[in-house]
Amino acid sequence: MALFPNYLSIKYANPVVEEMQWKTLMSSFDDLGVERRKRKWLYPKRTVTLNYNNITLTDARTIFQFYIDRSGSYEAFTFFKYETETFTGEYIGTGDGSTVLFNLPCKNSTARTVYVNSVAQTETADYTYSALGGTDGCDEITFVVSPTSGHRIVLDFTGNLKVRCRFKEDNMSFETIYNRFRSFGVELSGLLNS
């Protein structure tokens, strides 16, 4: 997967607009109107809107070329928020009984707690941590023993959040993307973490 152009050299306006999307099925089964809800996604998608107050033409062209290289909204990529924040219950993956290496949904993480099926794991005894060793520079962990098939793996941490996303729109000219960056922003549609 590709990495969105360097967030440290091409800084977007802070704070970034981040919207969380959940998927819930709702229905009422009786005459009393009792509502039933079923959660379809255990973890949210995050949609990010980027604004650049002082973007240069050169930086805008770099991002526009990245947009062209992704074929608009076709290809997914990785975006890292540059704000250091604390997150809880971020999805890492699901055990399959054989995989031991997992990319984390962050980089530069500290205060990490890894959970497998809601049970906290101990670093070095249950897993080893590698900073920036994963795909697109994210942190990664390697379990000593592969998590059991079907067991969910989540993480609490402080650091830079990784968002899997794609461009929302398929047809933008350079002028459109440049003007949107400076005015109301360009939207990156979030995808479920994997």
Protein Blocks (a to p, Z undefined) as FASTA:
>chain_A
ZZdddfklmccddddddddddddddddfbfnopacdddfbfbdcdddddddfkbcfklmm
mmmmmmmmnnpjlpgcddddfbdcddehiafbdcehlambdcdfbehiahiacdeehiac
dehjloccdehkaghhiacdddfbdcdehiacddddddddddddddfbfbdcfklmmmmm
mmnopaddddddZZ
